[in-house]
Amino acid sequence: MLALQESFRDHGNTISRVQRMNIGFTRMGYKTDKYLLVFFGKIDEVRNLAEKEPWVIPYLPSKISNFAKNDLTILITSNPRLDAIIAADAVDPVIFERWGSTFVPASMI
């Protein structure tokens, strides 16, 4: 989690919330060491986007699942560049391109 936080800060992101998922999963019978849902984003951009296009609010901020078991950690998130497809012409796709560069270089898409 510390490495994730440092990486987000290095890319200009802010972690807005960390939600523990263990309790719900354990009640359902799953055995996990640690499962977190981390909400993050470039706060000014998220606020501006939500103000200009309120319909995107359910998709904001971005989320990443952090699953840890023993010495293994898995991070799962959707690529923000795919949100540009949903937004179509309503939102400048450069925003999603910039957000996506946090995870995957453009040359790999």
MODELLER restraints for C-alpha pairs under 7 A, 6 or more apart:
rsr = mdl.restraints
at = mdl.atoms
rsr.add(forms.Gaussian(group=physical.xy_distance, feature=features.Distance(at['CA:8:A'], at['CA:14:A']), mean=6.68, stdev=0.5))
rsr.add(forms.Gaussian(group=physical.xy_distance, feature=features.Distance(at['CA:11:A'], at['CA:102:A']), mean=6.37, stdev=0.5))
rsr.add(forms.Gaussian(group=physical.xy_distance, feature=features.Distance(at['CA:12:A'], at['CA:42:A']), mean=6.29, stdev=0.5))
rsr.add(forms.Gaussian(group=physical.xy_distance, feature=features.Distance(at['CA:13:A'], at['CA:40:A']), mean=6.38, stdev=0.5))
rsr.add(forms.Gaussian(group=physical.xy_distance, feature=features.Distance(at['CA:13:A'], at['CA:41:A']), mean=4.83, stdev=0.5))
rsr.add(forms.Gaussian(group=physical.xy_distance, feature=features.Distance(at['CA:13:A'], at['CA:42:A']), mean=4.61, stdev=0.5))
rsr.add(forms.Gaussian(group=physical.xy_distance, feature=features.Distance(at['CA:14:A'], at['CA:40:A']), mean=5.42, stdev=0.5))
rsr.add(forms.Gaussian(group=physical.xy_distance, feature=features.Distance(at['CA:14:A'], at['CA:41:A']), mean=5.43, stdev=0.5))
rsr.add(forms.Gaussian(group=physical.xy_distance, feature=features.Distance(at['CA:14:A'], at['CA:42:A']), mean=6.02, stdev=0.5))
rsr.add(forms.Gaussian(group=physical.xy_distance, feature=features.Distance(at['CA:14:A'], at['CA:43:A']), mean=6.52, stdev=0.5))
rsr.add(forms.Gaussian(group=physical.xy_distance, feature=features.Distance(at['CA:15:A'], at['CA:39:A']), mean=5.86, stdev=0.5))
rsr.add(forms.Gaussian(group=physical.xy_distance, feature=features.Distance(at['CA:15:A'], at['CA:40:A']), mean=4.23, stdev=0.5))
rsr.add(forms.Gaussian(group=physical.xy_distance, feature=features.Distance(at['CA:15:A'], at['CA:41:A']), mean=6.69, stdev=0.5))
rsr.add(forms.Gaussian(group=physical.xy_distance, feature=features.Distance(at['CA:16:A'], at['CA:39:A']), mean=5.55, stdev=0.5))
rsr.add(forms.Gaussian(group=physical.xy_distance, feature=features.Distance(at['CA:16:A'], at['CA:40:A']), mean=5.38, stdev=0.5))
rsr.add(forms.Gaussian(group=physical.xy_distance, feature=features.Distance(at['CA:17:A'], at['CA:38:A']), mean=6.00, stdev=0.5))
rsr.add(forms.Gaussian(group=physical.xy_distance, feature=features.Distance(at['CA:17:A'], at['CA:39:A']), mean=5.16, stdev=0.5))
rsr.add(forms.Gaussian(group=physical.xy_distance, feature=features.Distance(at['CA:18:A'], at['CA:36:A']), mean=6.55, stdev=0.5))
rsr.add(forms.Gaussian(group=physical.xy_distance, feature=features.Distance(at['CA:18:A'], at['CA:37:A']), mean=5.80, stdev=0.5))
rsr.add(forms.Gaussian(group=physical.xy_distance, feature=features.Distance(at['CA:18:A'], at['CA:38:A']), mean=4.58, stdev=0.5))
rsr.add(forms.Gaussian(group=physical.xy_distance, feature=features.Distance(at['CA:18:A'], at['CA:39:A']), mean=6.31, stdev=0.5))
rsr.add(forms.Gaussian(group=physical.xy_distance, feature=features.Distance(at['CA:19:A'], at['CA:36:A']), mean=5.59, stdev=0.5))
rsr.add(forms.Gaussian(group=physical.xy_distance, feature=features.Distance(at['CA:19:A'], at['CA:37:A']), mean=5.06, stdev=0.5))
rsr.add(forms.Gaussian(group=physical.xy_distance, feature=features.Distance(at['CA:19:A'], at['CA:38:A']), mean=6.36, stdev=0.5))
rsr.add(forms.Gaussian(group=physical.xy_distance, feature=features.Distance(at['CA:20:A'], at['CA:35:A']), mean=6.17, stdev=0.5))
rsr.add(forms.Gaussian(group=physical.xy_distance, feature=features.Distance(at['CA:20:A'], at['CA:36:A']), mean=4.67, stdev=0.5))
rsr.add(forms.Gaussian(group=physical.xy_distance, feature=features.Distance(at['CA:20:A'], at['CA:37:A']), mean=6.45, stdev=0.5))
rsr.add(forms.Gaussian(group=physical.xy_distance, feature=features.Distance(at['CA:21:A'], at['CA:35:A']), mean=5.34, stdev=0.5))
rsr.add(forms.Gaussian(group=physical.xy_distance, feature=features.Distance(at['CA:21:A'], at['CA:36:A']), mean=5.59, stdev=0.5))
rsr.add(forms.Gaussian(group=physical.xy_distance, feature=features.Distance(at['CA:21:A'], at['CA:37:A']), mean=6.96, stdev=0.5))
rsr.add(forms.Gaussian(group=physical.xy_distance, feature=features.Distance(at['CA:22:A'], at['CA:32:A']), mean=6.57, stdev=0.5))
rsr.add(forms.Gaussian(group=physical.xy_distance, feature=features.Distance(at['CA:22:A'], at['CA:34:A']), mean=6.13, stdev=0.5))
rsr.add(forms.Gaussian(group=physical.xy_distance, feature=features.Distance(at['CA:22:A'], at['CA:35:A']), mean=5.56, stdev=0.5))
rsr.add(forms.Gaussian(group=physical.xy_distance, feature=features.Distance(at['CA:32:A'], at['CA:69:A']), mean=6.50, stdev=0.5))
rsr.add(forms.Gaussian(group=physical.xy_distance, feature=features.Distance(at['CA:33:A'], at['CA:68:A']), mean=6.04, stdev=0.5))
rsr.add(forms.Gaussian(group=physical.xy_distance, feature=features.Distance(at['CA:33:A'], at['CA:69:A']), mean=5.15, stdev=0.5))
rsr.add(forms.Gaussian(group=physical.xy_distance, feature=features.Distance(at['CA:34:A'], at['CA:67:A']), mean=5.87, stdev=0.5))
rsr.add(forms.Gaussian(group=physical.xy_distance, feature=features.Distance(at['CA:34:A'], at['CA:68:A']), mean=5.07, stdev=0.5))
rsr.add(forms.Gaussian(group=physical.xy_distance, feature=features.Distance(at['CA:34:A'], at['CA:69:A']), mean=6.66, stdev=0.5))
rsr.add(forms.Gaussian(group=physical.xy_distance, feature=features.Distance(at['CA:35:A'], at['CA:66:A']), mean=5.71, stdev=0.5))
rsr.add(forms.Gaussian(group=physical.xy_distance, feature=features.Distance(at['CA:35:A'], at['CA:67:A']), mean=4.44, stdev=0.5))
rsr.add(forms.Gaussian(group=physical.xy_distance, feature=features.Distance(at['CA:35:A'], at['CA:68:A']), mean=6.27, stdev=0.5))
rsr.add(forms.Gaussian(group=physical.xy_distance, feature=features.Distance(at['CA:36:A'], at['CA:65:A']), mean=5.85, stdev=0.5))
rsr.add(forms.Gaussian(group=physical.xy_distance, feature=features.Distance(at['CA:36:A'], at['CA:66:A']), mean=5.02, stdev=0.5))
rsr.add(forms.Gaussian(group=physical.xy_distance, feature=features.Distance(at['CA:36:A'], at['CA:67:A']), mean=6.40, stdev=0.5))
rsr.add(forms.Gaussian(group=physical.xy_distance, feature=features.Distance(at['CA:37:A'], at['CA:63:A']), mean=6.69, stdev=0.5))
rsr.add(forms.Gaussian(group=physical.xy_distance, feature=features.Distance(at['CA:37:A'], at['CA:64:A']), mean=5.87, stdev=0.5))
rsr.add(forms.Gaussian(group=physical.xy_distance, feature=features.Distance(at['CA:37:A'], at['CA:65:A']), mean=4.64, stdev=0.5))
rsr.add(forms.Gaussian(group=physical.xy_distance, feature=features.Distance(at['CA:37:A'], at['CA:66:A']), mean=6.20, stdev=0.5))
rsr.add(forms.Gaussian(group=physical.xy_distance, feature=features.Distance(at['CA:38:A'], at['CA:63:A']), mean=5.52, stdev=0.5))
rsr.add(forms.Gaussian(group=physical.xy_distance, feature=features.Distance(at['CA:38:A'], at['CA:64:A']), mean=5.25, stdev=0.5))
rsr.add(forms.Gaussian(group=physical.xy_distance, feature=features.Distance(at['CA:38:A'], at['CA:65:A']), mean=6.28, stdev=0.5))
rsr.add(forms.Gaussian(group=physical.xy_distance, feature=features.Distance(at['CA:39:A'], at['CA:61:A']), mean=5.94, stdev=0.5))
rsr.add(forms.Gaussian(group=physical.xy_distance, feature=features.Distance(at['CA:39:A'], at['CA:62:A']), mean=5.72, stdev=0.5))
rsr.add(forms.Gaussian(group=physical.xy_distance, feature=features.Distance(at['CA:39:A'], at['CA:63:A']), mean=4.54, stdev=0.5))
rsr.add(forms.Gaussian(group=physical.xy_distance, feature=features.Distance(at['CA:39:A'], at['CA:64:A']), mean=6.66, stdev=0.5))
rsr.add(forms.Gaussian(group=physical.xy_distance, feature=features.Distance(at['CA:40:A'], at['CA:61:A']), mean=5.67, stdev=0.5))
rsr.add(forms.Gaussian(group=physical.xy_distance, feature=features.Distance(at['CA:40:A'], at['CA:62:A']), mean=5.45, stdev=0.5))
rsr.add(forms.Gaussian(group=physical.xy_distance, feature=features.Distance(at['CA:40:A'], at['CA:63:A']), mean=6.24, stdev=0.5))
rsr.add(forms.Gaussian(group=physical.xy_distance, feature=features.Distance(at['CA:41:A'], at['CA:61:A']), mean=5.66, stdev=0.5))
rsr.add(forms.Gaussian(group=physical.xy_distance, feature=features.Distance(at['CA:41:A'], at['CA:62:A']), mean=5.98, stdev=0.5))
rsr.add(forms.Gaussian(group=physical.xy_distance, feature=features.Distance(at['CA:46:A'], at['CA:60:A']), mean=6.92, stdev=0.5))
rsr.add(forms.Gaussian(group=physical.xy_distance, feature=features.Distance(at['CA:46:A'], at['CA:61:A']), mean=6.67, stdev=0.5))
rsr.add(forms.Gaussian(group=physical.xy_distance, feature=features.Distance(at['CA:50:A'], at['CA:56:A']), mean=6.27, stdev=0.5))
rsr.add(forms.Gaussian(group=physical.xy_distance, feature=features.Distance(at['CA:50:A'], at['CA:57:A']), mean=5.53, stdev=0.5))
rsr.add(forms.Gaussian(group=physical.xy_distance, feature=features.Distance(at['CA:63:A'], at['CA:77:A']), mean=6.34, stdev=0.5))
rsr.add(forms.Gaussian(group=physical.xy_distance, feature=features.Distance(at['CA:64:A'], at['CA:75:A']), mean=6.60, stdev=0.5))
rsr.add(forms.Gaussian(group=physical.xy_distance, feature=features.Distance(at['CA:64:A'], at['CA:76:A']), mean=5.60, stdev=0.5))
rsr.add(forms.Gaussian(group=physical.xy_distance, feature=features.Distance(at['CA:64:A'], at['CA:77:A']), mean=4.60, stdev=0.5))
rsr.add(forms.Gaussian(group=physical.xy_distance, feature=features.Distance(at['CA:65:A'], at['CA:75:A']), mean=5.52, stdev=0.5))
rsr.add(forms.Gaussian(group=physical.xy_distance, feature=features.Distance(at['CA:65:A'], at['CA:76:A']), mean=5.05, stdev=0.5))
rsr.add(forms.Gaussian(group=physical.xy_distance, feature=features.Distance(at['CA:65:A'], at['CA:77:A']), mean=6.34, stdev=0.5))
rsr.add(forms.Gaussian(group=physical.xy_distance, feature=features.Distance(at['CA:66:A'], at['CA:73:A']), mean=6.94, stdev=0.5))
rsr.add(forms.Gaussian(group=physical.xy_distance, feature=features.Distance(at['CA:66:A'], at['CA:74:A']), mean=5.89, stdev=0.5))
rsr.add(forms.Gaussian(group=physical.xy_distance, feature=features.Distance(at['CA:66:A'], at['CA:75:A']), mean=4.75, stdev=0.5))
rsr.add(forms.Gaussian(group=physical.xy_distance, feature=features.Distance(at['CA:66:A'], at['CA:76:A']), mean=6.75, stdev=0.5))
rsr.add(forms.Gaussian(group=physical.xy_distance, feature=features.Distance(at['CA:67:A'], at['CA:73:A']), mean=5.58, stdev=0.5))
rsr.add(forms.Gaussian(group=physical.xy_distance, feature=features.Distance(at['CA:67:A'], at['CA:74:A']), mean=5.15, stdev=0.5))
rsr.add(forms.Gaussian(group=physical.xy_distance, feature=features.Distance(at['CA:67:A'], at['CA:75:A']), mean=6.46, stdev=0.5))
rsr.add(forms.Gaussian(group=physical.xy_distance, feature=features.Distance(at['CA:68:A'], at['CA:74:A']), mean=6.42, stdev=0.5))
rsr.add(forms.Gaussian(group=physical.xy_distance, feature=features.Distance(at['CA:79:A'], at['CA:100:A']), mean=5.83, stdev=0.5))
rsr.add(forms.Gaussian(group=physical.xy_distance, feature=features.Distance(at['CA:80:A'], at['CA:96:A']), mean=5.33, stdev=0.5))
rsr.add(forms.Gaussian(group=physical.xy_distance, feature=features.Distance(at['CA:80:A'], at['CA:99:A']), mean=6.05, stdev=0.5))
rsr.add(forms.Gaussian(group=physical.xy_distance, feature=features.Distance(at['CA:80:A'], at['CA:100:A']), mean=4.94, stdev=0.5))
rsr.add(forms.Gaussian(group=physical.xy_distance, feature=features.Distance(at['CA:81:A'], at['CA:96:A']), mean=4.97, stdev=0.5))
rsr.add(forms.Gaussian(group=physical.xy_distance, feature=features.Distance(at['CA:81:A'], at['CA:97:A']), mean=5.42, stdev=0.5))
rsr.add(forms.Gaussian(group=physical.xy_distance, feature=features.Distance(at['CA:81:A'], at['CA:100:A']), mean=5.50, stdev=0.5))
rsr.add(forms.Gaussian(group=physical.xy_distance, feature=features.Distance(at['CA:83:A'], at['CA:96:A']), mean=6.77, stdev=0.5))
rsr.add(forms.Gaussian(group=physical.xy_distance, feature=features.Distance(at['CA:84:A'], at['CA:93:A']), mean=5.31, stdev=0.5))
rsr.add(forms.Gaussian(group=physical.xy_distance, feature=features.Distance(at['CA:84:A'], at['CA:96:A']), mean=5.94, stdev=0.5))
